[in-house]
Amino acid sequence: MKTLFLLIAFATPLLAGFDHSHALFTEVLEKHAKGNEFDYAALDKDPDKLGAYLVDLSEVSRSEYNGWQETQRKAFLINLYNASTLKLIIDNYPLKGIKDIGSPWKQKQVKIFGGAVSLDHIEHGMLRKDFNDPRIHFAINCASVGCPALRSEAFRAPVLDTQFGEQARKFLGDSSKNRVDAKGGVLYLSSIFDWFEGDFVKKSGAVEKFIAPYLSEADRKAVLSGDLKIRHTDYDWSLNKP
């Protein structure tokens, strides 16, 4: 009986599996993500939880990942991308912008499935390749002012659609990046909609149709009228620090 109890006790942590609440990453984000800014200086001084979280992600096997629901896989990869970007920044801190780092998106510094890949691989080789969901562009963060803001919580499968919707509305509501000038006949959009136009067109047939549900009623009508010319705003690559 004692032997059986010990076997159960030691097996329990293994049976628990991966923590899909991503609670450890939420602790990091709650502490350092403030609106459109992130306190990298503070994270640089206290990186232990971020490091522990990245270790947790790196210990997930490919077979375990493949057995998850689609929303779980999306949330996992988005959080991995964002957490790895934060780690890349503090590993090179202080700096003015992510482009100060040599080939930041090509470096194989993201630990996954027992190996190391680049941020580009996570974004283009997994997220964009495996999921026809352009909302990921409002969720992943490149540590720059021009990016959609980091949430103060991790992405989680049960509420992923809600989180995506909030991210889209917040980003499209930021007039420094996106705005509707109905009188001038111009729809100003972030360069994200230029770089990844194909993703939005593939999903909805046109960029305008994709963004319309996230706009106010007046802006939605103007955008869907077909009378507005799209112009892309300059992308600010400076670090999104306080």
N, C-alpha and C positions, 0 to 999 in steps of 0.2 A: 504493500500500500504506500509506504514511504517513497519507494522508487517511482511508482506511478505519479505521485504528487510532484516529485522533482522534475519528471519528464514534462508534465503539463506546465509547470512554472517556467521552465526554460523555453518551452515551445511557444508560449503566449506572445512574446514580443515579435516572434517571427510571423505568427499568424495575423498580427495586427496590420501588417502591410504599410504602404506609403500613406502619409498624412495628407489627404486631398484637401484639407482645410488650409494648407499652406500657412499655418498659424505663425510660424517662426518668421516668415517673410513679412507678414502683416505687422509684426512687432517692429521690424526695421522701418517699414514704410510709415507707420503711424508716428514714429519718432522723428523722422527726417524729411518726409515729403510734405511740403507746405504750399498748397495751391499749385502754381505753375513752377515753383522752385523746389530745389532739393539741397539739403545741407550736407554737402560732401565733406566739408571740413570736420564736422562732428562725427560723421560716419568713419572718416579716416582715423579718428582717435579711438573709436569703439567698433571695430569691424568683426568681433567674434560671432555675433548672431548671424550676420550675413555669411560668414565663412562656414558656420555649422549648417546653415540652410543649403548652401551649394554642395556640401558633402552629402546631405540627404538626397538631393537630386541626382548626384553622380552615382549613387548606389542603386538606383533603379535599373533593372535589366531591360533589354529590348523586349524579351518575351513578356515581362510584366507590363510594360508600356503598351504592347500590342493588344493585351487583353482588356485594356480600359475602354470606357465609353469615349466617344468622340470629344465631348465637352471636357472630359478629364484630360485628354491628350492636348487639346488646345490650351487649356489653362496651364498645364505643366510646361509646355514649350514657351508660352508668353512670359511666365514668371521666370523661367530659366534664362530667357533672353534679357529680361530687365535686370535680374539679379547679377548676371554675368557682366552686363554693361556697367553697373555700379562698381563691381569689383575691379573692372578694367580702369575706371576713372580713379579710384582711390589708390590703385597700384602705381599710378602715374601722377598723383596729385602732389603739388598744385599745378594747374594748367588752365589755359584760357578757353580751350574747347577741345572736343574729342578728336578733331582733325590734327591736333598737335601731336597725337600719338601716331607713330608710323603704321599705316595700314590697319586701323583699329578693327575693321570688319573682316579682315582676312586672317588675323592671328588665330591660331588654333589654341584658344585658351578656355573654351567652354567644355567642361567635363560632362560626358554623357555616354552611357552604355559601355563603360570600361575604356573609353578612348577620349580623344580631344578633337573638337571641331571648331569652326569659326562662327561668329555671329551671323555672317552671311549664309552659312549652311543652315542654321536654325531658321532664319527668316525665309530664304528663297528655296532651300533644298528640302524643307520640312513643312513649315507653316503654309507658305504659298503653294507649294507643290501638292500637299496632301489634303488641303481644305479650301474649298471655293468660298472663302469668307473674307472679303476685303475689310471687314471691321477690325481685323487684326492690325491694320495700319493706324488705328486710333488707340491701340492698346500697347504696342511695343514702343519703347522710349529710347532715343539715341543720345540722351543726356545733353540736349541742346534746346535753346529757347524756341526754335521753330517746331519742335516736336509736340505732339499731344502730351498733356501733362501726365506724370505718374500719379496713379491713385494713391490714397493713403491706406490702401488695403490690397492684399493679393487678389488675383483673379481666381475664382472658384467655380467649379462646374455647375453646381445647382443654381447659381445666380448669374451665369456668364452672359446670357442674353441681355439681362437688365444692365449689367456692367458695361457691355458693349454699347448699348443704347445711350447710356449716360456719357460715356466717353465721346461718342459721335456728336451728341448735342452740345457738349461743352466745347469741343474743338471747333465745330462749325459756328458756334456762337462767339468765338474769339475774333473780334473785328480786326485785330492786327494781322490775322492770317486768312480769314475768310469773311466775306461780306457781300451783300446784294445791293447794288446801286441801280435800282429799277429806273430812276429818272435818267441816269447816264447810259443805261443800256449795257451795263457791265456786271458780270458775276466774277468777283475776285476770289480765287481759290488758292490754297497752299500748293506749293510745288509737289507735294505728295500726290495730288490728283493728276499731275503731269507725269511724274515718274512711273506711277502705277495705274495709269489710265486704263490699261487693258484689263486689270483685275475688276475695276468697277463696271466697265462696259460688259465684260463677260457675265457678271452677276445680274445686272439690271438693264442692259441694253444701251445705257448712256450714263455718264457721270451725273447729269442733272437729275435723272430718275432715281439714282441711288441716294443722293443727298436729300432729296425733297422731303421724305418723311421726318427728317430731323430738324426741319426749319419751321419758323412761324408760319401761320396761314398766309399772310401777305407775301412773305418771301417765297413760299412754296408756289404760289400762283405765278409769281414773276419768273421763277426759275423754270417752271414747266411750260411757260408760254412759248418758249423757243426764241424769244426776242433778245435775249442777253448774250453778249459775247464774253467768252471766258478769258480772263487774264490771270496769270499765276503770280502770286506775291513772292518776293524775295525770301529765301530761307535763311534764318539766323542760326548759324552753327556755333555761336558762343555758348559757353557752359551755362546751364540753367540753375545757377547758384544764387543765393540771396544777395 
